[in-house]
Amino acid sequence: MEILITGAIVLIAGFIIYKNVKNSSKGKCNCGDCSKNCPSRK
């Protein structure tokens, strides 16, 4: 059971990291709130 939970956590983390890298490569904000404090907006 622990292996399934760990696997799910790893998959979710991998998806979030992939999404952030994908947004960064397109020049989009990946800070979560896309405020003016986002480094990609400067």
Backbone torsions as a table, in degrees:
resi	resn	phi	psi	omega
1	MET	NA	-39.9	179.5
2	GLU	-63.2	-33.6	-180.0
3	ILE	-65.4	-39.2	178.6
4	LEU	-65.7	-42.8	179.3
5	ILE	-64.6	-44.6	178.5
6	THR	-62.0	-42.3	178.2
7	GLY	-61.7	-41.4	178.7
8	ALA	-64.3	-42.2	179.2
9	ILE	-63.4	-42.4	179.2
10	VAL	-63.8	-41.6	179.1
11	LEU	-64.5	-43.0	179.5
12	ILE	-64.3	-44.8	179.2
13	ALA	-62.4	-42.6	178.3
14	GLY	-61.1	-40.5	178.8
15	PHE	-65.0	-42.9	-179.9
16	ILE	-64.6	-43.4	179.0
17	ILE	-64.3	-43.6	178.7
18	TYR	-60.0	-44.0	-179.3
19	LYS	-63.4	-41.5	179.2
20	ASN	-66.3	-41.8	179.0
21	VAL	-65.4	-40.9	179.4
22	LYS	-62.6	-44.4	178.8
23	ASN	-66.1	-40.6	179.5
24	SER	-63.0	-39.8	-178.6
25	SER	-67.9	-25.3	178.0
26	LYS	-90.8	-2.3	179.9
27	GLY	82.9	11.3	179.2
28	LYS	-86.3	163.8	178.7
29	CYS	-75.5	136.6	176.5
30	ASN	-128.7	27.1	-177.0
31	CYS	-84.3	-13.4	179.9
32	GLY	106.0	-40.9	-178.8
33	ASP	-116.8	-8.1	177.3
34	CYS	52.4	40.7	177.2
35	SER	-80.8	177.8	179.1
36	LYS	-71.0	-7.9	177.2
37	ASN	-83.0	-5.3	-177.9
38	CYS	-67.8	129.3	-179.3
39	PRO	-58.6	-30.6	-178.3
40	SER	-74.9	-12.8	178.2
41	ARG	-87.0	-12.2	-176.9
42	LYS	-88.3	NA	NA
